Amino acid sequence: MSVTATDLGLTAGTWNIDPAHSEVTFTIRHLMTKVRGSFTEFSGSVEIAEDVQASTATAEIKLGSIDTRNADRDNHVRSADILDIENHPAMTFTTKGVRVEGDTNLVDGELTIKGISQPVTLEVEFNGVGEDPWGGTRAGFSATASINRKDWGIEFNVPLPGGQKALLGDKVDLQLEIQAVRA
């Protein structure tokens, strides 16, 4: 049985991401701990269809807006060694399908980083819909995914003494907290 927008209290149509009330964050292993970071400049929209499984989303994240709370590290990540923002200033996500498996909502899409597009599946939680104090209607979504940075040609690493570990892990965990406003 498919879920309708009406079942969720949503109105079919365009919902724009509100970057002031949303977050795009990540974690990656660095040495023996995980480093957390965020991207502070992004935009996108969700097209909610009456049949929710026909909905789509697009997003663009400005890679130069990376913030790991360390300016030297951020500058290195922006460099040609890692993200090469001079040649690839943004990463994009475009939905390819929405599906439900049991109690889990999945959004299949294509993530493009450094000109390389790869499939990614986001596990999405719908957090509800309601009116805001300014006369608008907002919906909230949380989403997570894990990717391997090497799938996008991000190969930079430094071996650590002893040869068993490297400076960076390959796995990057993505976390999205999205508040979208009905257009």
Residue pairs with C-beta under 8 A, 6 or more apart in sequence:
2 51
2 52
2 53
3 51
3 52
3 53
3 100
4 50
4 51
4 52
5 11
5 12
5 48
5 49
5 50
5 51
5 52
5 55
6 50
7 52
8 52
8 126
8 129
9 128
9 129
10 48
10 52
10 129
10 139
11 48
11 137
11 182
12 48
12 49
12 50
13 47
13 48
13 182
13 183
14 45
14 46
14 47
14 48
14 182
14 183
15 45
15 46
15 47
15 48
15 139
15 180
15 181
15 182
15 183
16 43
16 44
16 45
16 180
16 181
16 183
17 42
17 43
17 44
17 45
17 46
17 59
17 178
17 179
17 180
18 138
18 179
18 180
18 181
19 40
19 41
19 42
19 43
21 138
21 179
22 42
22 176
22 177
22 178
22 179
23 38
23 175
23 176
23 177
24 38
24 39
24 42
24 61
24 174
24 175
24 176
25 36
25 37
25 38
25 39
25 174
25 175
25 176
25 177
26 36
26 37
26 38
26 172
26 173
26 174
26 175
27 34
27 35
27 36
27 37
27 172
27 173
27 175
28 34
28 35
28 37
28 149
28 168
28 169
28 171
28 172
28 173
29 35
29 168
29 169
29 171
30 167
30 168
30 169
31 160
31 167
35 68
35 73
36 68
37 66
37 67
37 68
37 69
38 66
38 67
39 61
39 62
39 63
39 65
39 66
39 67
40 65
40 67
41 61
41 62
41 64
41 65
42 59
42 60
42 61
42 62
42 65
43 59
43 60
44 57
44 58
44 59
44 60
44 93
45 57
45 58
45 180
45 183
46 55
46 56
46 57
46 139
46 141
46 178
46 180
47 55
47 56
47 57
48 55
48 139
49 55
49 56
52 98
53 97
53 98
53 99
53 100
54 98
55 95
55 98
56 94
56 95
56 98
57 93
57 94
57 95
57 107
57 109
58 92
58 93
58 94
58 95
59 92
59 93
60 90
60 91
60 92
61 90
61 91
61 92
61 93
62 89
62 90
63 78
63 83
63 85
63 88
63 89
63 90
63 91
64 78
64 85
64 89
66 74
66 77
66 78
66 83
67 74
68 74
68 77
76 82
77 83
78 85
80 86
80 87
81 156
82 154
82 156
83 113
83 114
83 154
84 114
87 114
87 115
88 113
88 114
88 115
91 111
91 112
91 113
92 111
92 112
93 109
93 110
93 111
93 112
93 120
94 109
94 110
95 107
95 108
95 109
96 108
96 109
96 110
96 119
97 107
97 108
97 109
98 105
98 106
98 107
98 108
99 105
99 106
99 108
100 106
104 123
105 123
105 124
105 125
105 126
106 121
106 122
106 123
106 124
107 121
107 122
107 124
107 143
108 119
108 120
108 121
109 119
109 120
109 121
109 122
110 117
110 118
110 119
110 120
111 117
111 118
111 119
111 120
111 147
111 152
112 118
113 152
113 154
114 152
114 153
114 154
116 151
116 152
116 153
118 147
118 151
118 152
120 145
120 147
121 145
122 143
122 144
122 145
122 174
122 176
123 143
123 144
123 145
124 141
124 142
124 143
125 141
125 142
125 143
126 139
126 140
126 141
127 139
127 140
127 141
127 142
128 139
128 140
129 137
129 138
129 139
129 140
130 137
130 138
131 137
131 138
132 138
132 181
136 181
136 182
137 181
137 182
138 179
138 180
138 181
138 182
139 179
139 180
139 182
140 177
140 178
140 179
140 180
141 176
141 177
141 178
141 180
142 175
142 176
142 177
142 178
143 174
143 175
143 176
143 178
144 173
144 174
144 175
144 176
145 173
145 174
146 171
146 172
146 173
146 174
147 171
147 172
147 174
148 170
148 171
148 172
149 168
149 170
149 171
149 172
150 170
156 168
157 166
157 167
157 168
158 166
158 167
158 168
159 165
159 166
159 167
160 166
160 167
